[in-house]
Amino acid sequence: MEFQVGDKVVWMKRIPGGDYVYPVAGKVLGFTEKRVKIEADDDGDIGIRYVQRENLQKLD
């Protein structure tokens, strides 16, 4: 799946130490060779994260 800067995405964030994930809304800011740079609202804190493409889903 190809992402573009500005795309709205859902990051499936893994809970540390477990096999569970939960959705976090974000926006694509850029790219590195292996990851997508997103701005995400994680529990009320807006932060920059570098996420593997397979952990993202594009919102329509």
PDB file of N, CA, C and O in Angstrom, chain B, residues numbered from 101:
ATOM      1  N   MET B 101       0.846  -1.177   0.000  1.00  0.00           N
ATOM      2  CA  MET B 101       0.000   0.000   0.000  1.00  0.00           C
ATOM      3  C   MET B 101       0.888   1.235   0.000  1.00  0.00           C
ATOM      4  O   MET B 101       1.822   1.345   0.793  1.00  0.00           O
ATOM      5  N   GLU B 102       0.588   2.141  -0.882  1.00  0.00           N
ATOM      6  CA  GLU B 102       1.354   3.380  -0.979  1.00  0.00           C
ATOM      7  C   GLU B 102       0.694   4.479  -0.145  1.00  0.00           C
ATOM      8  O   GLU B 102      -0.525   4.647  -0.162  1.00  0.00           O
ATOM      9  N   PHE B 103       1.509   5.205   0.566  1.00  0.00           N
ATOM     10  CA  PHE B 103       1.036   6.334   1.365  1.00  0.00           C
ATOM     11  C   PHE B 103       1.602   7.616   0.781  1.00  0.00           C
ATOM     12  O   PHE B 103       2.691   7.629   0.207  1.00  0.00           O
ATOM     13  N   GLN B 104       0.847   8.692   0.936  1.00  0.00           N
ATOM     14  CA  GLN B 104       1.278  10.011   0.502  1.00  0.00           C
ATOM     15  C   GLN B 104       1.316  10.927   1.718  1.00  0.00           C
ATOM     16  O   GLN B 104       0.575  10.724   2.680  1.00  0.00           O
ATOM     17  N   VAL B 105       2.181  11.934   1.673  1.00  0.00           N
ATOM     18  CA  VAL B 105       2.220  12.921   2.749  1.00  0.00           C
ATOM     19  C   VAL B 105       0.834  13.547   2.877  1.00  0.00           C
ATOM     20  O   VAL B 105       0.231  13.953   1.884  1.00  0.00           O
ATOM     21  N   GLY B 106       0.340  13.620   4.109  1.00  0.00           N
ATOM     22  CA  GLY B 106      -0.979  14.188   4.371  1.00  0.00           C
ATOM     23  C   GLY B 106      -2.083  13.154   4.517  1.00  0.00           C
ATOM     24  O   GLY B 106      -3.173  13.483   4.985  1.00  0.00           O
ATOM     25  N   ASP B 107      -1.823  11.907   4.126  1.00  0.00           N
ATOM     26  CA  ASP B 107      -2.828  10.858   4.277  1.00  0.00           C
ATOM     27  C   ASP B 107      -3.173  10.651   5.752  1.00  0.00           C
ATOM     28  O   ASP B 107      -2.298  10.684   6.617  1.00  0.00           O
ATOM     29  N   LYS B 108      -4.445  10.439   6.020  1.00  0.00           N
ATOM     30  CA  LYS B 108      -4.880  10.082   7.366  1.00  0.00           C
ATOM     31  C   LYS B 108      -4.814   8.571   7.484  1.00  0.00           C
ATOM     32  O   LYS B 108      -5.283   7.840   6.612  1.00  0.00           O
ATOM     33  N   VAL B 109      -4.219   8.115   8.588  1.00  0.00           N
ATOM     34  CA  VAL B 109      -3.996   6.688   8.781  1.00  0.00           C
ATOM     35  C   VAL B 109      -4.396   6.268  10.183  1.00  0.00           C
ATOM     36  O   VAL B 109      -4.589   7.092  11.077  1.00  0.00           O
ATOM     37  N   VAL B 110      -4.513   4.952  10.346  1.00  0.00           N
ATOM     38  CA  VAL B 110      -4.686   4.346  11.660  1.00  0.00           C
ATOM     39  C   VAL B 110      -3.455   3.490  11.897  1.00  0.00           C
ATOM     40  O   VAL B 110      -3.134   2.612  11.097  1.00  0.00           O
ATOM     41  N   TRP B 111      -2.780   3.747  12.985  1.00  0.00           N
ATOM     42  CA  TRP B 111      -1.607   2.991  13.385  1.00  0.00           C
ATOM     43  C   TRP B 111      -2.067   1.917  14.360  1.00  0.00           C
ATOM     44  O   TRP B 111      -2.686   2.225  15.379  1.00  0.00           O
ATOM     45  N   MET B 112      -1.771   0.678  14.058  1.00  0.00           N
ATOM     46  CA  MET B 112      -2.106  -0.422  14.950  1.00  0.00           C
ATOM     47  C   MET B 112      -0.933  -0.588  15.922  1.00  0.00           C
ATOM     48  O   MET B 112       0.005  -1.339  15.655  1.00  0.00           O
ATOM     49  N   LYS B 113      -1.001   0.117  17.042  1.00  0.00           N
ATOM     50  CA  LYS B 113       0.095   0.155  18.010  1.00  0.00           C
ATOM     51  C   LYS B 113       0.064  -1.080  18.905  1.00  0.00           C
ATOM     52  O   LYS B 113      -0.960  -1.415  19.501  1.00  0.00           O
ATOM     53  N   ARG B 114       1.202  -1.740  18.980  1.00  0.00           N
ATOM     54  CA  ARG B 114       1.324  -2.930  19.823  1.00  0.00           C
ATOM     55  C   ARG B 114       1.562  -2.517  21.268  1.00  0.00           C
ATOM     56  O   ARG B 114       2.371  -1.634  21.552  1.00  0.00           O
ATOM     57  N   ILE B 115       0.843  -3.170  22.173  1.00  0.00           N
ATOM     58  CA  ILE B 115       1.028  -2.948  23.601  1.00  0.00           C
ATOM     59  C   ILE B 115       2.323  -3.647  24.020  1.00  0.00           C
ATOM     60  O   ILE B 115       2.491  -4.839  23.758  1.00  0.00           O
ATOM     61  N   PRO B 116       3.238  -2.922  24.666  1.00  0.00           N
ATOM     62  CA  PRO B 116       4.523  -3.517  25.052  1.00  0.00           C
ATOM     63  C   PRO B 116       4.341  -4.790  25.877  1.00  0.00           C
ATOM     64  O   PRO B 116       3.530  -4.841  26.802  1.00  0.00           O
ATOM     65  N   GLY B 117       5.110  -5.805  25.522  1.00  0.00           N
ATOM     66  CA  GLY B 117       5.087  -7.060  26.263  1.00  0.00           C
ATOM     67  C   GLY B 117       3.913  -7.963  25.957  1.00  0.00           C
ATOM     68  O   GLY B 117       3.702  -8.959  26.649  1.00  0.00           O
ATOM     69  N   GLY B 118       3.144  -7.631  24.932  1.00  0.00           N
ATOM     70  CA  GLY B 118       1.976  -8.452  24.636  1.00  0.00           C
ATOM     71  C   GLY B 118       1.742  -8.615  23.157  1.00  0.00           C
ATOM     72  O   GLY B 118       2.486  -8.089  22.329  1.00  0.00           O
ATOM     73  N   ASP B 119       0.704  -9.348  22.839  1.00  0.00           N
ATOM     74  CA  ASP B 119       0.333  -9.587  21.449  1.00  0.00           C
ATOM     75  C   ASP B 119      -0.853  -8.736  21.017  1.00  0.00           C
ATOM     76  O   ASP B 119      -1.381  -8.923  19.921  1.00  0.00           O
ATOM     77  N   TYR B 120      -1.272  -7.814  21.855  1.00  0.00           N
ATOM     78  CA  TYR B 120      -2.442  -7.000  21.567  1.00  0.00           C
ATOM     79  C   TYR B 120      -2.047  -5.679  20.928  1.00  0.00           C
ATOM     80  O   TYR B 120      -0.965  -5.151  21.182  1.00  0.00           O
ATOM     81  N   VAL B 121      -2.940  -5.149  20.092  1.00  0.00           N
ATOM     82  CA  VAL B 121      -2.744  -3.845  19.464  1.00  0.00           C
ATOM     83  C   VAL B 121      -3.993  -3.008  19.690  1.00  0.00           C
ATOM     84  O   VAL B 121      -5.069  -3.535  19.969  1.00  0.00           O
ATOM     85  N   TYR B 122      -3.832  -1.687  19.565  1.00  0.00           N
ATOM     86  CA  TYR B 122      -4.990  -0.805  19.593  1.00  0.00           C
ATOM     87  C   TYR B 122      -4.790   0.295  18.563  1.00  0.00           C
ATOM     88  O   TYR B 122      -3.654   0.672  18.274  1.00  0.00           O
ATOM     89  N   PRO B 123      -5.888   0.820  18.000  1.00  0.00           N
ATOM     90  CA  PRO B 123      -5.776   1.805  16.925  1.00  0.00           C
ATOM     91  C   PRO B 123      -5.470   3.203  17.450  1.00  0.00           C
ATOM     92  O   PRO B 123      -6.024   3.650  18.454  1.00  0.00           O
ATOM     93  N   VAL B 124      -4.561   3.882  16.732  1.00  0.00           N
ATOM     94  CA  VAL B 124      -4.192   5.264  17.045  1.00  0.00           C
ATOM     95  C   VAL B 124      -4.298   6.056  15.745  1.00  0.00           C
ATOM     96  O   VAL B 124      -3.691   5.680  14.743  1.00  0.00           O
ATOM     97  N   ALA B 125      -5.063   7.147  15.750  1.00  0.00           N
ATOM     98  CA  ALA B 125      -5.216   7.988  14.557  1.00  0.00           C
ATOM     99  C   ALA B 125      -3.957   8.807  14.326  1.00  0.00           C
ATOM    100  O   ALA B 125      -3.314   9.257  15.274  1.00  0.00           O
ATOM    101  N   GLY B 126      -3.610   8.997  13.046  1.00  0.00           N
ATOM    102  CA  GLY B 126      -2.424   9.778  12.725  1.00  0.00           C
ATOM    103  C   GLY B 126      -2.479  10.344  11.324  1.00  0.00           C
ATOM    104  O   GLY B 126      -3.430  10.120  10.576  1.00  0.00           O
ATOM    105  N   LYS B 127      -1.419  11.096  10.981  1.00  0.00           N
ATOM    106  CA  LYS B 127      -1.294  11.703   9.659  1.00  0.00           C
ATOM    107  C   LYS B 127       0.127  11.481   9.173  1.00  0.00           C
ATOM    108  O   LYS B 127       1.078  11.642   9.937  1.00  0.00           O
ATOM    109  N   VAL B 128       0.278  11.111   7.903  1.00  0.00           N
ATOM    110  CA  VAL B 128       1.598  10.853   7.324  1.00  0.00           C
ATOM    111  C   VAL B 128       2.335  12.176   7.121  1.00  0.00           C
ATOM    112  O   VAL B 128       1.805  13.119   6.533  1.00  0.00           O
ATOM    113  N   LEU B 129       3.586  12.220   7.628  1.00  0.00           N
ATOM    114  CA  LEU B 129       4.431  13.400   7.480  1.00  0.00           C
ATOM    115  C   LEU B 129       5.563  13.192   6.489  1.00  0.00           C
ATOM    116  O   LEU B 129       6.019  14.149   5.864  1.00  0.00           O
ATOM    117  N   GLY B 130       6.022  11.956   6.334  1.00  0.00           N
ATOM    118  CA  GLY B 130       7.150  11.685   5.444  1.00  0.00           C
ATOM    119  C   GLY B 130       7.522  10.218   5.490  1.00  0.00           C
ATOM    120  O   GLY B 130       6.764   9.376   5.973  1.00  0.00           O
ATOM    121  N   PHE B 131       8.721   9.929   4.969  1.00  0.00           N
ATOM    122  CA  PHE B 131       9.149   8.548   4.820  1.00  0.00           C
ATOM    123  C   PHE B 131      10.637   8.410   5.085  1.00  0.00           C
ATOM    124  O   PHE B 131      11.410   9.344   4.875  1.00  0.00           O
ATOM    125  N   THR B 132      11.025   7.233   5.548  1.00  0.00           N
ATOM    126  CA  THR B 132      12.422   6.818   5.548  1.00  0.00           C
ATOM    127  C   THR B 132      12.478   5.573   4.662  1.00  0.00           C
ATOM    128  O   THR B 132      11.472   5.199   4.060  1.00  0.00           O
ATOM    129  N   GLU B 133      13.628   4.939   4.580  1.00  0.00           N
ATOM    130  CA  GLU B 133      13.749   3.765   3.723  1.00  0.00           C
ATOM    131  C   GLU B 133      12.815   2.639   4.139  1.00  0.00           C
ATOM    132  O   GLU B 133      12.243   1.961   3.285  1.00  0.00           O
ATOM    133  N   LYS B 134      12.654   2.431   5.442  1.00  0.00           N
ATOM    134  CA  LYS B 134      11.867   1.293   5.923  1.00  0.00           C
ATOM    135  C   LYS B 134      10.606   1.672   6.687  1.00  0.00           C
ATOM    136  O   LYS B 134       9.794   0.799   6.993  1.00  0.00           O
ATOM    137  N   ARG B 135      10.424   2.935   7.000  1.00  0.00           N
ATOM    138  CA  ARG B 135       9.306   3.325   7.862  1.00  0.00           C
ATOM    139  C   ARG B 135       8.581   4.551   7.313  1.00  0.00           C
ATOM    140  O   ARG B 135       9.077   5.272   6.447  1.00  0.00           O
ATOM    141  N   VAL B 136       7.374   4.753   7.866  1.00  0.00           N
ATOM    142  CA  VAL B 136       6.568   5.928   7.538  1.00  0.00           C
ATOM    143  C   VAL B 136       6.569   6.840   8.765  1.00  0.00           C
ATOM    144  O   VAL B 136       6.309   6.385   9.879  1.00  0.00           O
ATOM    145  N   LYS B 137       6.857   8.104   8.563  1.00  0.00           N
ATOM    146  CA  LYS B 137       6.858   9.090   9.653  1.00  0.00           C
ATOM    147  C   LYS B 137       5.435   9.623   9.799  1.00  0.00           C
ATOM    148  O   LYS B 137       4.866  10.174   8.857  1.00  0.00           O
ATOM    149  N   ILE B 138       4.866   9.449  11.002  1.00  0.00           N
ATOM    150  CA  ILE B 138       3.506   9.927  11.234  1.00  0.00           C
ATOM    151  C   ILE B 138       3.457  10.824  12.468  1.00  0.00           C
ATOM    152  O   ILE B 138       4.302  10.750  13.360  1.00  0.00           O
ATOM    153  N   GLU B 139       2.438  11.669  12.477  1.00  0.00           N
ATOM    154  CA  GLU B 139       2.089  12.447  13.662  1.00  0.00           C
ATOM    155  C   GLU B 139       0.853  11.759  14.228  1.00  0.00           C
ATOM    156  O   GLU B 139      -0.160  11.638  13.539  1.00  0.00           O
ATOM    157  N   ALA B 140       0.929  11.304  15.484  1.00  0.00           N
ATOM    158  CA  ALA B 140      -0.159  10.496  16.036  1.00  0.00           C
ATOM    159  C   ALA B 140      -0.602  11.031  17.386  1.00  0.00           C
ATOM    160  O   ALA B 140       0.205  11.556  18.154  1.00  0.00           O
ATOM    161  N   ASP B 141      -1.901  10.893  17.670  1.00  0.00           N
ATOM    162  CA  ASP B 141      -2.491  11.256  18.950  1.00  0.00           C
ATOM    163  C   ASP B 141      -2.549   9.997  19.797  1.00  0.00           C
ATOM    164  O   ASP B 141      -3.477   9.199  19.675  1.00  0.00           O
ATOM    165  N   ASP B 142      -1.556   9.823  20.655  1.00  0.00           N
ATOM    166  CA  ASP B 142      -1.433   8.623  21.473  1.00  0.00           C
ATOM    167  C   ASP B 142      -1.784   8.968  22.916  1.00  0.00           C
ATOM    168  O   ASP B 142      -0.968   9.546  23.634  1.00  0.00           O
ATOM    169  N   ASP B 143      -2.989   8.617  23.340  1.00  0.00           N
ATOM    170  CA  ASP B 143      -3.474   8.906  24.698  1.00  0.00           C
ATOM    171  C   ASP B 143      -3.436  10.389  25.030  1.00  0.00           C
ATOM    172  O   ASP B 143      -3.060  10.776  26.137  1.00  0.00           O
ATOM    173  N   GLY B 144      -3.828  11.221  24.063  1.00  0.00           N
ATOM    174  CA  GLY B 144      -3.891  12.657  24.287  1.00  0.00           C
ATOM    175  C   GLY B 144      -2.602  13.404  24.034  1.00  0.00           C
ATOM    176  O   GLY B 144      -2.596  14.635  24.061  1.00  0.00           O
ATOM    177  N   ASP B 145      -1.503  12.699  23.787  1.00  0.00           N
ATOM    178  CA  ASP B 145      -0.220  13.330  23.480  1.00  0.00           C
ATOM    179  C   ASP B 145       0.040  13.212  21.984  1.00  0.00           C
ATOM    180  O   ASP B 145       0.059  12.108  21.439  1.00  0.00           O
ATOM    181  N   ILE B 146       0.243  14.357  21.314  1.00  0.00           N
ATOM    182  CA  ILE B 146       0.594  14.348  19.902  1.00  0.00           C
ATOM    183  C   ILE B 146       2.093  14.134  19.812  1.00  0.00           C
ATOM    184  O   ILE B 146       2.875  14.873  20.409  1.00  0.00           O
ATOM    185  N   GLY B 147       2.482  13.118  19.062  1.00  0.00           N
ATOM    186  CA  GLY B 147       3.900  12.810  18.932  1.00  0.00           C
ATOM    187  C   GLY B 147       4.244  12.351  17.538  1.00  0.00           C
ATOM    188  O   GLY B 147       3.370  11.989  16.750  1.00  0.00           O
ATOM    189  N   ILE B 148       5.529  12.369  17.242  1.00  0.00           N
ATOM    190  CA  ILE B 148       6.043  11.899  15.964  1.00  0.00           C
ATOM    191  C   ILE B 148       6.536  10.468  16.165  1.00  0.00           C
ATOM    192  O   ILE B 148       7.275  10.183  17.108  1.00  0.00           O
ATOM    193  N   ARG B 149       6.126   9.582  15.278  1.00  0.00           N
ATOM    194  CA  ARG B 149       6.521   8.182  15.353  1.00  0.00           C
ATOM    195  C   ARG B 149       6.977   7.720  13.972  1.00  0.00           C
ATOM    196  O   ARG B 149       6.493   8.214  12.954  1.00  0.00           O
ATOM    197  N   TYR B 150       7.901   6.782  13.944  1.00  0.00           N
ATOM    198  CA  TYR B 150       8.338   6.132  12.710  1.00  0.00           C
ATOM    199  C   TYR B 150       7.812   4.705  12.761  1.00  0.00           C
ATOM    200  O   TYR B 150       8.244   3.904  13.590  1.00  0.00           O
ATOM    201  N   VAL B 151       6.878   4.392  11.867  1.00  0.00           N
ATOM    202  CA  VAL B 151       6.098   3.166  11.958  1.00  0.00           C
ATOM    203  C   VAL B 151       6.318   2.314  10.707  1.00  0.00           C
ATOM    204  O   VAL B 151       6.436   2.844   9.602  1.00  0.00           O
ATOM    205  N   GLN B 152       6.372   1.008  10.885  1.00  0.00           N
ATOM    206  CA  GLN B 152       6.456   0.106   9.744  1.00  0.00           C
ATOM    207  C   GLN B 152       5.168   0.188   8.936  1.00  0.00           C
ATOM    208  O   GLN B 152       4.077   0.301   9.496  1.00  0.00           O
ATOM    209  N   ARG B 153       5.306   0.130   7.619  1.00  0.00           N
ATOM    210  CA  ARG B 153       4.142   0.250   6.730  1.00  0.00           C
ATOM    211  C   ARG B 153       3.057  -0.768   7.042  1.00  0.00           C
ATOM    212  O   ARG B 153       1.870  -0.455   6.951  1.00  0.00           O
ATOM    213  N   GLU B 154       3.448  -1.978   7.407  1.00  0.00           N
ATOM    214  CA  GLU B 154       2.448  -3.017   7.673  1.00  0.00           C
ATOM    215  C   GLU B 154       1.629  -2.761   8.919  1.00  0.00           C
ATOM    216  O   GLU B 154       0.624  -3.439   9.136  1.00  0.00           O
ATOM    217  N   ASN B 155       2.023  -1.803   9.749  1.00  0.00           N
ATOM    218  CA  ASN B 155       1.274  -1.453  10.951  1.00  0.00           C
ATOM    219  C   ASN B 155       0.337  -0.266  10.739  1.00  0.00           C
ATOM    220  O   ASN B 155      -0.251   0.244  11.693  1.00  0.00           O
ATOM    221  N   LEU B 156       0.201   0.172   9.484  1.00  0.00           N
ATOM    222  CA  LEU B 156      -0.663   1.295   9.153  1.00  0.00           C
ATOM    223  C   LEU B 156      -1.802   0.872   8.231  1.00  0.00           C
ATOM    224  O   LEU B 156      -1.654  -0.014   7.390  1.00  0.00           O
ATOM    225  N   GLN B 157      -2.937   1.531   8.416  1.00  0.00           N
ATOM    226  CA  GLN B 157      -4.072   1.377   7.522  1.00  0.00           C
ATOM    227  C   GLN B 157      -4.512   2.762   7.112  1.00  0.00           C
ATOM    228  O   GLN B 157      -4.629   3.659   7.947  1.00  0.00           O
ATOM    229  N   LYS B 158      -4.758   2.937   5.823  1.00  0.00           N
ATOM    230  CA  LYS B 158      -5.179   4.221   5.281  1.00  0.00           C
ATOM    231  C   LYS B 158      -6.668   4.446   5.551  1.00  0.00           C
ATOM    232  O   LYS B 158      -7.478   3.537   5.368  1.00  0.00           O
ATOM    233  N   LEU B 159      -7.023   5.644   5.981  1.00  0.00           N
ATOM    234  CA  LEU B 159      -8.435   6.009   6.164  1.00  0.00           C
ATOM    235  C   LEU B 159      -8.952   6.605   4.867  1.00  0.00           C
ATOM    236  O   LEU B 159      -8.210   7.274   4.147  1.00  0.00           O
ATOM    237  N   ASP B 160     -10.206   6.368   4.572  1.00  0.00           N
ATOM    238  CA  ASP B 160     -10.795   6.902   3.336  1.00  0.00           C
ATOM    239  C   ASP B 160     -11.195   8.330   3.501  1.00  0.00           C
ATOM    240  O   ASP B 160     -11.708   8.941   2.563  1.00  0.00           O
TER     241      ASP B 160
END
